[in-house]
Amino acid sequence: MALAIDESVHGLPETTPIGHPLDWSWLRGTKAEWGMKPVPGRRGLTMMDIATGAYGEVLDEPPYRSMAPRGADIDEETPDMGYILNHKSQVWADNVIELYEEAVARQWSSTRDIPWNELQELPSDIEHAMCQLCTVLTEIEMIATDLPAKWMWRMNHHFLEAKMFLSTQIMDEARHSDVFRKRALANGGGLLLSRSADESLLRSILEAKTYTQASALLHLLGEGFILDVFRQGELIAPTHVEKKIFRLSMQDEARHVAYGTMHIRQAIAADPDVADEIHEALDHGEQFLIEFGTSPVLSSALAMLLGGGAEHVEDKGFPMQSLLATKIFTSYLARCERAGVNRIDRTDLPLDLLGINLDDFDRTGA
Amino acid sequence: MKENVNELTFYQELADLMNGHPDQYETLGEVDFTLGVVMANEDGEDLRLRLRFEELGCRDVSPLPEGGESSCDCWLEGDTESWGEMFDDITANGRATGRYTINSLTLVGDHIDVKGDDPMGVDRFFRFNQTIQQFFDGAAQLAPTPA
């Protein structure tokens, strides 16, 4: 429904008082619907509420490569911004709008929402182990800001909601780097060791050749792994302060994994050849992940925390770490299945050593 | 052990508590999550219920038929004794501590598991974990169960 200029407004000038030309054609509305008027729900007005009519139509191959907003009356001569990710399946996930709203609603502050003044003095070995874990986490979390940032400016603006979701991921990961840095320093400890194995994993993710490869490495492999590390962190947290840090971080990470799982699934559905590209990336990524997960620094710190201190590192810490490794890699393989990437028959992960029984494994990912 | 943890009314009381204090959940943000609870009793009278979380509240607590948990995003399955120990810890400490948080219980041991037909549904348990933990922690605020 267009607002008819000739019915409601008359006699508008053709130029500004100093002679510049004016364009009043916007008063006639656009090719898209005028008067959609989405109704806010109890939460307020969400992006799902306004994804109606032409505004909600996300095309597989948008006609423009500019920042012009989807649904507007776009100038045919709008400039090409040089985007290289111009097909929906290259960036989209059908849950991305929901995840964006969820991310916005569930933002938290490491300054305000963590009861820092309730931290307790811990035995020296436990404090050191917690600080070492936080050192690793504050180092690696920023990869999940750098990587989306590397690709976002190459994504067609038609896929606005995907870019908005990745913006929330960038904020989430900045907060994780922030909160673990704070925890390392807040209880009288400090930052401890940074070792090269961690950097190798990060570099392999950053250097991925395509965004979909990068997403597989980051969202499916890396963040899936870190989600489980956060679950372990919540388990071994010495006080409710650390438990809350890990739980809130876990929530954020699970959103990122949910996006990646669905994105990879849709990318493969649109182009089955993409699966080979993803397998190739994961072949390398899994090796780096094993190197990272078994690094002498990270594994010893986790074992110390799982054992409840130096005294029980061997009889409790390492056995529990082994048990949890089974869960971590089972979860990873299940997510790959859900994403449409069959890693079970291809992976070089030492499944026997990890205690994963393929006969019991449900290929639906359950 | 709290004696009514295997009764639906107990979870309705937790829901009422949550619904009565949306301010306590506001900083955590809205939720869209359907969680099943399957509690195995020794006498074979298993409790199966559905907890529907929407926005800042728990909008529905209702019984599920056998197998009905599959209609949920995911479900928590364990024996009554383990659930009782979790709620005892919450009551004693004002919140779940140590290995009695719902994440920890589902991560180690085999007493309470998080299960689902779809990993995306199971991941919702992690996406809304702080809210779910706070919901269960509400048990500390309910009137003590007579011995």
HADDOCK unambig.tbl for C-alpha pairs under 7 A between the chains (distance, minus, plus):
assign (segid A and resid 43 and name CA) (segid B and resid 55 and name CA) 6.76 0.50 0.50
assign (segid A and resid 105 and name CA) (segid B and resid 29 and name CA) 4.77 0.50 0.50
assign (segid A and resid 105 and name CA) (segid B and resid 30 and name CA) 6.12 0.50 0.50
assign (segid A and resid 106 and name CA) (segid B and resid 28 and name CA) 5.44 0.50 0.50
assign (segid A and resid 106 and name CA) (segid B and resid 29 and name CA) 4.43 0.50 0.50
assign (segid A and resid 106 and name CA) (segid B and resid 30 and name CA) 6.99 0.50 0.50
assign (segid A and resid 231 and name CA) (segid B and resid 103 and name CA) 6.75 0.50 0.50
assign (segid A and resid 234 and name CA) (segid B and resid 104 and name CA) 6.95 0.50 0.50
assign (segid A and resid 235 and name CA) (segid B and resid 98 and name CA) 6.85 0.50 0.50
assign (segid A and resid 235 and name CA) (segid B and resid 99 and name CA) 6.03 0.50 0.50
assign (segid A and resid 235 and name CA) (segid B and resid 104 and name CA) 4.86 0.50 0.50
assign (segid A and resid 247 and name CA) (segid B and resid 129 and name CA) 6.58 0.50 0.50
assign (segid A and resid 247 and name CA) (segid B and resid 130 and name CA) 5.89 0.50 0.50
assign (segid A and resid 248 and name CA) (segid B and resid 130 and name CA) 6.39 0.50 0.50
assign (segid A and resid 250 and name CA) (segid B and resid 126 and name CA) 6.33 0.50 0.50
assign (segid A and resid 251 and name CA) (segid B and resid 126 and name CA) 5.41 0.50 0.50
assign (segid A and resid 251 and name CA) (segid B and resid 127 and name CA) 4.02 0.50 0.50
assign (segid A and resid 251 and name CA) (segid B and resid 128 and name CA) 6.04 0.50 0.50
assign (segid A and resid 251 and name CA) (segid B and resid 129 and name CA) 6.46 0.50 0.50
assign (segid A and resid 252 and name CA) (segid B and resid 127 and name CA) 6.65 0.50 0.50
assign (segid A and resid 254 and name CA) (segid B and resid 123 and name CA) 6.14 0.50 0.50
assign (segid A and resid 254 and name CA) (segid B and resid 126 and name CA) 6.02 0.50 0.50
assign (segid A and resid 254 and name CA) (segid B and resid 127 and name CA) 5.28 0.50 0.50
assign (segid A and resid 255 and name CA) (segid B and resid 127 and name CA) 6.16 0.50 0.50
assign (segid A and resid 258 and name CA) (segid B and resid 120 and name CA) 6.41 0.50 0.50
assign (segid A and resid 334 and name CA) (segid B and resid 119 and name CA) 6.87 0.50 0.50
assign (segid A and resid 335 and name CA) (segid B and resid 119 and name CA) 6.24 0.50 0.50
assign (segid A and resid 338 and name CA) (segid B and resid 119 and name CA) 6.89 0.50 0.50
assign (segid A and resid 365 and name CA) (segid B and resid 118 and name CA) 6.49 0.50 0.50
assign (segid A and resid 365 and name CA) (segid B and resid 119 and name CA) 6.06 0.50 0.50
assign (segid A and resid 366 and name CA) (segid B and resid 116 and name CA) 6.04 0.50 0.50
assign (segid A and resid 366 and name CA) (segid B and resid 117 and name CA) 4.98 0.50 0.50
assign (segid A and resid 366 and name CA) (segid B and resid 118 and name CA) 5.62 0.50 0.50
assign (segid A and resid 366 and name CA) (segid B and resid 119 and name CA) 6.19 0.50 0.50
